[in-house]
Amino acid sequence: MKCHGCGVEIQTNNPEKPGFLPEHVFEKFIGQEDKALCQRCFKLKHYGELIPVTINKDFYNQLKSIIHEFDTVLWVIDIIDFEGTFDKDILNLVKNKNLFLIINKVDLLPKSVPFVELKDWVYNRVKNEINIKKDNIRLISAKRDFGINRLIRILKEKGIKKVIVIGTTNVGKSSLLNNITNVKITTSSFPGTTLGIVKRKIQDIEIYDTPGIETNKRFTDFFDIYTQVEMIPHKTISRKTFKPDVGKVIFISAFFRFKILSLAKDSLKPIFLIFAPEKIAFHQTKEERVNELLKNNVGDVLFPPYEKEYPINIEYEKEIYTIDENEELAIPGLGWISVRRGPLNIEIVKPNNIELIVRKPLISPKRG
């Protein structure tokens, strides 16, 4: 018997392992196995409470071992964290498939951004890395049930019988699948909610939901699951305009900061916007105050983390970046910096394994 929510085999022996169900509850599901929920999924469904379990997080290699069984792939991408969820390792697995890019959370962008422009942006961003038709880029909001019916119609029109849904943690895969198949269980912001491959069906299409992949290449991956939940945007993305003097230091969370190295064109101050989820702090300070802030204000002025003392060891590096006017610097798991008056010359302090991406603006300057 498997859990209908997470796909893990039900067991009654160890409450600290996946799939646990008390034996007296297990007996109630005999004869109606398709309704069985493990204790973890039951509490998640009814109380929003996540029970920590010890699981194998190497989902990438599991995916690698089964991807050959599928011709069609729905790859769910978070538009707010495009660079953190358009993962190169996943790309290598699916680039030769009949691929649909499912761009989720479009409702969190400013309403001034036209969907036509957004789809063009995604297409131009990926066209040199994957061979994909523009019509296979689908803009959705799993939370608001936007674009779901159109996606289903396209799958039916193309005669697709079997698809696999993949993506990193927290992109909204399970929410998408629940909307498509009208199954309203085991959906939350907690990473790793899906522990096994769950087969669902809508009419004659078999849809396979897979565990979210933890890439360890995003800022969110440094934190525990509860902090990750806080870092996920729930409202329209926050933004703030900066026009700093040379030498000023700007924090985005406690773990990323940059110093302004020079003026922009015509010896004017640079102007840029920072976009990030609402519970990630922006803070401008003098260089001489950096150490004091890191010592005394983490969890207060600088967040995440949201605690005064956070037990984490990170190796940092410094890099010099130049971002031209009307370009953006994407910070996986945090947000992005969009330059309005440039060039923006900065010295960045960041964790070693975070790769930053300079790109064309997701939100056109005339839109925001």
Buried (B, 14 or more C-beta within 10 A) or exposed (E): BBBBBBBBEBBBEEEEEBBBBEEEBBEEBEEEEEEBBBBBBBBBBEEEEBBEBEBEBEBBEBBBEEBEEBEBBBBBBBBBBBBBBBBEEBBEBBEEBBBBBBBBBBBBBEEEBEEEEBBEBBBEBBEEEBEBEEEBBBBBBBBEEBBBEEBBEBBEEEEBEBBBBBBBBBBBBBBBBBBBBEBEBBBBBBBBBBBBBBEBEBEEBBBBBBBBBBBEBBBBBBBEBEBBBBBBBEEEBBBEEBEBEEEBBBBBBBBBBBBBBEBBEEEEBBBBBBBBBBBBBBBEBEEEEBEEBBEEBBBEEBBBBBEEEBEEEEEEEEEEBBBEBBBBBBBBBBBBBBBBBBBBBBBBBBBEBBEBBBBEBBBBEEBB
